[in-house]
Amino acid sequence: QVQLVESGGGLVEPGGSVRLSCAASGTTLRLWDVEWYRQPPGTRYVDQRELVAAITALHSETHYTDTVQGRFTIFRDNTENSVHLQMSSLKPEDTAVYYCRADRNSNDFWGQGTQVTVSS
């Protein structure tokens, strides 16, 4: 059974940095496209999640939404069977629950989410 577990969230000051991790079990994560989504405060539905960053299985191509371009970096650590999201120059509007999703051949799996709060 495929499971994804996010970690690394917490409280961080504006301008600070944090690294999120998405660790997989039951599969080899490098074979999957992986995305990071975030769910802003006050929303509750899956279709309200915003795609933040993505990395492809083939060639590990990366893509970012405009609001995080240049501040966030998504990358793989195949030795840990994980995908990380390095977040820098954080802003209060980055506050959200962050989810990773693995996508392959019309199958997808989500993690349980990790809260990131950007506040002084």
Secondary structure, DSSP 8 states (H G I E B T S, - for coil): --EEEEE--EEE-TT--EEEEEEEESS-GGGSEEEEEEE-TT--SGGG-EEEEEE-SSTT-EEE-TTTTTTEEEEEETTTTEEEEEE-S--GGG-EEEEEEEEETTEEEE---EEEEE--
